[in-house]
Amino acid sequence: MHKVGYILQVVCVLLLGSVLGGQQVASEDVGAKLRVAATPESVRASELAIGSDEAIVKMLNSGVRVRVYSIPVTDTFITLRKGSELLSFPVDRYGMVYDASTDEKVILREQDRWLLLQRVRELRQSYYGKLLTWDEAEVYVPRMASFALTDLDTGMTFNVQRRAGSSHADVQPLTREDTEIMKRIYNGRWSWKRKAVLVRADGMVLAASMHGKPHGGDGIPDNDFPGHFCVHFLGSTTHKTQSVDPEHQLMVFKAAGKLPEYVGAMNPDKIVATFFKTFNLRETQAARMLFDDPFNDKLDRLLANVERIAATEQRREIAASAVEDELALDLSQNVNMLAVNKKVLKLKLKLLFVRESPAEPWKIESIAAIDGKGRDVLEEIDDANDAREGK
């Protein structure tokens, strides 16, 4: 069990975040809380009081404990105090609770699990946006309408106006102050990077994705934004290609809190492509969802030592009929990896996919990055680090 990465995730979840949305709970309040945050690094979070610490400990102790191979990636935690300790228990979308200190899943009594799921749904509904198609969403953001955008991770909010766009919304910040807030979301530099956002319009909160690069026509004077930027919804397409942008769609599902369902329906070919996208976007939470063991050592080494991964050739996709009954599958992809030291590595990425049954989602069980001499550079990285540390 690889606990180091997981423990860091829990620490981040507990230390970061102003409470926005849902039933706000002050940090000094006594009692157990349910907490939702899109990622461990998210500043924006929602919390809900769910009972006394003692009552929740009793509920957990009444459950059946089962050993597990790994702790799943989740956006939901129960936090409580036990003596002087502040404890955190991940909760999955089925209402199963996990104890990382013992590598166990807690199967609650059915009534307790049902009540917990009810509270989780309430809190997640207050945190995430509604998933609507472009045709459905356009009703709430017609041309020339003004509305607010909230960055899902930071909670920063600014106002925009839709000026154009036929298959997505071309929008501009309303004022200089709005432009300044948007630029802060992008750490002071305009970027094409996609980000999950909430569209607040006409009493609705919708799941969407934006990029942060001014381009094309301008229409609002004195807002210090030279052009417009794009906001995509489910099924939105781009200007040039008239096709769906996978990175925007990834962020739309993140804004809706539905990434597990989205990646769970992917075939191995799409998982490979999505892994590259999540890795390059530094959407670590989403990247971990693709793995059987989300906190495995090799993925952690990749994240620590590589900035970008790019396929150098287009692989022929595997026909669905060829793997419909398979439970394991090997795939390889020639890639260039840009290391943090700016060195470009030409490698063959080898991935083993597994699933428990044809009805279950595919997951990456193992990953290797093979160089021209047949060596796994992910093992080499570990050996080099051990040598530097004198192990």
C-alpha positions in Angstrom: 0.0 0.0 0.0 1.5 3.3 -1.0 0.4 5.6 1.8 2.8 8.6 1.4 1.0 10.1 -1.5 -2.3 9.4 0.0 -1.4 10.9 3.4 -0.2 14.1 1.6 -3.5 14.2 -0.1 -5.4 14.1 3.2 -3.1 16.7 4.7 -3.8 19.1 1.8 -7.5 18.5 2.1 -7.5 19.3 5.8 -5.2 22.4 5.6 -6.5 24.1 2.5 -9.8 25.7 1.7 -12.2 28.4 2.6 -15.7 27.1 3.1 -18.0 28.2 0.3 -21.5 26.9 -0.5 -23.5 24.3 1.4 -24.0 24.7 5.1 -21.0 26.7 6.2 -19.2 25.4 9.2 -16.6 27.5 11.1 -13.3 25.8 11.6 -13.6 26.0 15.4 -16.9 24.2 15.4 -17.0 21.0 17.4 -18.3 17.9 15.7 -17.8 15.7 12.7 -18.1 17.2 9.3 -18.5 16.0 5.7 -16.2 17.8 3.4 -16.2 18.1 -0.4 -13.3 19.6 -2.5 -12.6 18.9 -6.2 -8.9 18.1 -5.5 -6.6 18.0 -2.5 -5.1 21.4 -3.7 -8.5 23.1 -4.1 -8.9 26.2 -2.0 -12.7 26.1 -2.5 -14.5 23.5 -0.4 -17.9 22.9 1.1 -18.5 21.4 4.6 -21.6 20.1 6.3 -22.0 19.2 10.0 -23.1 15.6 10.3 -23.2 14.9 14.1 -21.0 14.7 17.1 -17.5 13.1 16.9 -18.6 10.4 19.2 -21.7 9.5 17.2 -19.8 9.2 13.9 -17.1 7.1 15.6 -19.8 4.8 16.9 -21.3 4.6 13.4 -17.9 3.7 11.9 -17.3 1.1 14.7 -20.7 -0.5 13.9 -19.6 -1.2 10.3 -17.9 -4.2 8.9 -14.2 -3.7 8.1 -12.6 -5.3 5.0 -8.9 -5.1 3.9 -8.4 -3.3 0.6 -5.5 -3.1 -1.9 -5.7 0.6 -2.3 -7.7 3.7 -1.2 -9.7 5.2 -4.0 -9.4 8.8 -5.2 -12.4 10.8 -3.9 -13.5 14.4 -3.4 -15.4 13.5 -0.2 -14.1 13.1 3.4 -15.5 12.7 6.9 -13.4 14.6 9.3 -13.6 14.3 13.1 -11.6 14.6 16.3 -10.7 11.6 18.4 -8.9 12.8 21.5 -6.3 15.2 20.3 -6.2 13.7 16.8 -7.9 15.1 13.7 -8.9 12.1 11.6 -10.0 12.0 8.0 -11.9 9.2 6.3 -12.4 9.1 2.5 -16.0 8.4 1.3 -16.6 6.9 -2.2 -19.6 7.4 -4.4 -21.3 4.2 -3.1 -21.2 5.4 0.6 -18.2 3.2 1.5 -15.9 4.8 4.1 -12.1 4.1 4.1 -9.5 4.0 6.9 -6.1 4.7 5.3 -4.4 4.0 8.6 -5.4 0.3 8.5 -6.0 -0.1 4.7 -9.6 -1.0 5.4 -13.0 -0.3 3.8 -15.8 0.2 6.3 -19.1 -1.2 5.1 -21.7 0.8 7.1 -25.0 -0.6 8.2 -27.5 -0.1 5.4 -29.4 2.7 7.1 -26.2 4.6 8.0 -24.9 4.2 4.5 -28.2 5.5 3.0 -28.2 8.5 5.3 -24.5 9.3 4.6 -25.2 9.1 0.9 -28.1 11.5 1.3 -25.8 14.1 3.0 -23.1 13.5 0.4 -25.5 14.2 -2.4 -26.7 17.4 -0.7 -23.2 18.7 -0.3 -22.0 17.8 -3.7 -25.0 19.4 -5.3 -24.1 22.7 -3.5 -20.5 22.4 -4.6 -20.6 21.4 -8.3 -22.5 22.6 -11.3 -25.4 21.0 -13.3 -24.3 19.1 -16.4 -26.2 20.4 -19.4 -25.6 20.1 -23.1 -24.7 23.2 -25.1 -28.2 23.4 -26.5 -29.7 23.2 -23.0 -27.1 25.7 -21.4 -27.5 28.3 -24.2 -31.0 29.1 -22.9 -29.3 30.5 -19.7 -26.5 32.3 -21.5 -28.0 33.9 -24.6 -26.0 36.4 -26.7 -25.3 39.7 -24.9 -26.3 38.2 -21.5 -24.0 38.9 -18.5 -23.3 36.2 -16.0 -20.6 35.1 -13.4 -17.9 32.5 -13.7 -16.4 30.8 -10.7 -13.2 28.9 -10.9 -14.0 25.5 -9.3 -10.6 25.1 -7.5 -10.0 28.6 -6.2 -13.5 30.0 -5.8 -12.5 33.2 -7.5 -15.5 34.7 -9.3 -15.7 37.4 -12.1 -18.4 38.7 -14.4 -18.5 38.2 -18.2 -20.7 38.9 -21.1 -21.4 36.5 -24.0 -20.7 38.3 -27.3 -20.8 35.5 -29.8 -20.3 31.8 -30.5 -22.6 29.3 -32.1 -21.5 26.0 -30.5 -19.9 27.5 -27.3 -19.9 30.9 -25.6 -17.5 33.6 -26.7 -17.3 35.8 -23.7 -15.4 38.8 -22.4 -14.8 40.1 -18.8 -17.1 43.0 -18.1 -14.6 45.4 -16.4 -10.9 45.8 -15.7 -11.5 44.4 -12.2 -13.1 41.3 -13.8 -10.1 40.9 -16.1 -7.7 41.2 -13.1 -9.5 38.4 -11.2 -9.4 36.2 -14.3 -5.7 36.8 -14.7 -5.1 35.9 -11.0 -6.9 32.6 -11.7 -4.2 32.0 -14.3 -1.4 33.0 -12.0 -0.7 36.3 -13.9 -0.2 34.8 -17.3 -2.8 34.3 -20.1 -2.9 30.6 -21.1 -4.8 28.2 -23.3 -5.0 25.8 -20.3 -8.5 24.5 -19.7 -10.0 25.1 -16.3 -13.2 23.8 -14.7 -15.7 26.6 -14.0 -19.2 27.2 -12.7 -21.5 29.4 -14.8 -23.9 31.3 -12.5 -26.7 32.5 -14.7 -30.4 33.1 -14.2 -30.5 31.3 -10.9 -28.7 28.2 -12.2 -25.2 26.9 -11.6 -23.9 25.1 -14.6 -20.8 23.0 -15.2 -18.4 24.4 -17.8 -14.8 24.8 -19.0 -12.9 27.9 -20.0 -9.4 28.7 -21.3 -7.5 31.9 -20.4 -6.2 33.2 -23.7 -7.5 36.5 -25.2 -8.0 36.0 -29.0 -10.2 37.2 -31.8 -12.7 40.0 -31.8 -13.1 42.6 -29.0 -16.3 44.3 -28.0 -16.2 45.8 -24.5 -14.0 48.9 -24.2 -11.7 49.7 -21.3 -11.8 46.1 -19.8 -8.1 45.5 -20.5 -8.9 42.3 -22.3 -7.8 42.3 -25.9 -10.4 39.9 -27.4 -12.6 37.2 -26.1 -12.2 33.7 -24.6 -14.3 30.6 -24.9 -16.6 28.8 -22.4 -17.5 25.2 -23.3 -20.4 23.1 -22.1 -21.2 19.4 -22.6 -20.9 18.7 -26.3 -19.6 22.1 -27.3 -17.4 22.2 -30.3 -14.5 24.5 -31.4 -14.5 27.2 -34.0 -12.0 25.7 -36.4 -12.5 22.0 -36.3 -16.2 21.9 -35.4 -15.3 19.0 -33.1 -15.5 18.4 -29.4 -12.4 19.4 -27.5 -11.4 16.5 -25.2 -9.7 18.8 -22.6 -12.6 21.1 -22.4 -15.0 18.1 -21.9 -12.7 16.7 -19.2 -13.0 20.0 -17.3 -16.8 20.1 -17.9 -17.1 16.7 -16.2 -14.8 17.9 -13.4 -17.0 21.0 -12.8 -20.1 18.7 -12.6 -18.4 16.3 -10.1 -18.7 13.5 -12.6 -15.1 12.6 -13.5 -15.4 9.0 -12.1 -18.3 8.2 -14.3 -16.7 9.9 -17.3 -13.4 8.0 -17.1 -15.1 4.8 -15.9 -16.8 4.5 -19.3 -13.6 4.8 -21.3 -11.9 2.1 -23.3 -8.1 1.5 -22.9 -7.3 3.7 -26.0 -9.2 6.6 -24.6 -7.7 6.1 -21.2 -4.2 6.4 -22.7 -5.1 9.7 -24.4 -6.8 11.0 -21.3 -3.8 10.1 -19.1 -1.6 12.3 -21.3 -4.1 15.1 -21.1 -4.6 15.0 -17.4 -0.9 14.6 -16.8 -0.1 17.6 -19.0 -2.8 19.7 -17.5 -1.4 18.7 -14.0 -4.9 17.5 -13.1 -3.4 15.0 -10.8 -6.6 13.9 -9.2 -8.1 12.9 -12.6 -4.9 11.2 -13.6 -4.9 9.0 -10.4 -8.5 7.9 -11.2 -7.2 6.0 -14.2 -5.0 3.7 -12.1 -5.9 0.5 -10.2 -3.6 1.8 -7.4 -4.0 5.6 -7.6 -1.0 6.3 -5.4 1.5 3.9 -7.0 5.2 4.8 -6.8 5.8 5.0 -10.6 3.0 7.5 -11.2 4.4 9.6 -8.3 7.9 9.5 -10.0 6.4 10.6 -13.3 4.6 13.5 -11.6 7.8 14.5 -9.8 10.2 14.2 -12.6 8.4 14.8 -15.9 6.6 18.0 -17.1 4.9 16.8 -20.3 4.2 13.6 -22.2 3.4 13.6 -25.9 2.7 10.7 -28.2 5.0 10.6 -31.2 2.8 8.5 -33.4 -0.9 7.7 -33.7 -1.6 4.2 -32.7 -4.3 2.2 -34.4 -7.2 1.9 -32.1 -8.2 -1.6 -30.8 -11.7 -2.7 -32.0 -14.2 -2.9 -29.2 -15.2 -6.4 -30.3 -11.6 -7.6 -29.9 -11.5 -6.9 -26.2 -15.1 -7.1 -25.1 -14.5 -10.2 -23.0 -10.9 -9.5 -22.0 -9.9 -8.8 -18.4 -6.3 -7.8 -19.1 -4.7 -5.9 -22.0 -1.2 -4.7 -22.8 -0.8 -1.4 -24.8 2.3 0.5 -25.7 2.8 4.0 -27.1 6.0 5.8 -28.4 6.3 9.1 -26.5 8.5 12.0 -25.9 8.8 13.0 -22.2 10.0 16.5 -21.2 11.8 16.0 -17.9 11.9 18.7 -15.3 15.5 19.3 -16.2 14.3 20.1 -19.8 15.8 17.0 -21.2 13.6 15.3 -23.9 13.4 11.5 -23.5 12.3 9.3 -26.4 10.6 6.3 -24.8 8.1 3.5 -25.2 5.4 3.7 -22.6 4.0 0.3 -21.7 0.8 0.0 -19.8 -1.1 -3.0 -18.5 -4.9 -2.6 -18.2 -7.1 -4.7 -16.0 -10.7 -5.0 -15.0 -12.6 -7.4 -12.7 -15.3 -8.3 -15.2 -16.4 -7.1 -18.7 -19.0 -4.9 -16.9 -16.3 -3.1 -14.8 -14.2 -0.2 -15.9 -10.7 -0.6 -17.2 -7.8 0.6 -15.0 -4.1 0.9 -15.5 -2.5 -1.7 -13.3 1.2 -1.0 -14.2 3.2 1.5 -16.2 6.7 1.4 -17.5 8.8 3.8 -19.7 11.3 1.8 -21.7 14.4 3.5 -23.3 16.4 2.4 -26.3 18.4 0.0 -24.1 15.4 -1.8 -22.7 15.6 -0.1 -19.3 12.6 1.2 -17.4 13.5 4.8 -16.7 11.0 5.0 -14.0 13.1 2.4 -12.1 16.2 4.3 -13.1 14.8 7.5 -11.6 14.2 5.7 -8.3 17.7 4.2 -8.3 19.3 7.6 -9.0 17.3 9.2 -6.2 18.4 6.4 -3.8 22.0 6.9 -4.8 21.8 10.7 -4.1 20.2 10.0 -0.8 22.9 7.4 0.1 20.5 4.5 0.4 
